[in-house]
């Protein structure tokens, strides 16, 4: 019913997705190909994706690792699920955590 009355939430969802994806790419992350608000952060090996996810969790960010058999071997990733409920501050906090963990694990400079 809410979505029938206004497109505000849908627009905010896509705005949040575009902002997050653009900033992740600016940081040097490979965001793969996605036509949905789910942003993949491509890491390659499942072990790295699991470690990355644990480090993010320790930094206060919950993001699931996805590996074989859900995706092909060598295509492991972190799955980031943006929502319309995320504020810009939420997204920036997530970006800071991704940047710190990415540098720590040698994924980005």
N, C-alpha and C positions, 0 to 999 in steps of 0.2 A: 504494500500500500504506500509506504514511504517513497519507494522508487517511482511509483506512478505519479506522485505529486511534484517531484523535483529531481533534477539530474545532478544536484550539488554533490551528493556522495559519490556518484560514479565519476564525476569530473575530478573530485579530490583524490580518489583512488588512482586515476591515471596520472594526475599531476605528481602525486607522491612517487609513483613508479618511475616516471620520467626523471624526476630529480635524483632519486636513489641510483638509478642505472647510470645516469650521466656522471654523477660524482664518483661512483665506483670505477668507471672507466677512466676518469681523470686521475684517480689514485693508481691506476695501472692494472686493475683487475680485468680478467676476461669474463664478460657477462654472457657469453654464449649467444644463443638465439632463442628468443622467447617473444611471443605475441600476446602474452598474458601479464597480469600484475606480478606473477611469480618470476623473480629474477634469479637465474642460476649464476653461481660464482664458480667457474670452472677451475678445478684444482688438479685433475688428472688421476692421481692415485688415491684409492680408498683410505689408506692409512693416514695420508695427509689430510683428507677431508674430515676424518674422525677427530684427529688431533686439533684441527682448526676449529671444529665445532666445540670441543671441550674447552679450548682457550677462550672462545667467544662466550661460552656459558660462564666461565670464571670471571669474565669482564662484564657480566650482566646482560648478555644478549643471547637469546635462544634462537638458534638456526640449525636446522637438521642437515646432517651429511647424507648424501645419496650416493650409493655405489652399486657395483655389480651384485645381483643380477637385475636390479631396477634400471640401471643404465649400462651401456657397454663397458667392458674393462678399459681402463685408461681414460674414462670420461666422468670420473667421480666429481662431485660438486657439493657446494652448500646451497640449499634451497632457501631463498629469502622470500617470505610471503608478506608483501606490502598490503596495508589496509587503508581505508578512508579514515580510520580512527587514529592513525599515527599522526602526531604533530610534526612540524619541521624540527623541533628540538629532539623528538624521538628519533627521527631519521638521522640527524646530525650525531647523536650519541652512538647509534649503530655504525655510522660511517667511521667515527673515531675508533671504535672497537675493531672494526675490520682493518683499518689502517695499521693500528698497533700490532694486531695479531699477524697481519700480512707481512709486516716488516720483521717481526720476531721469527717467523717461520721461513723467511726468505722468499715469499711469494711476490712481494712488491718491494720497491726501493724506498 
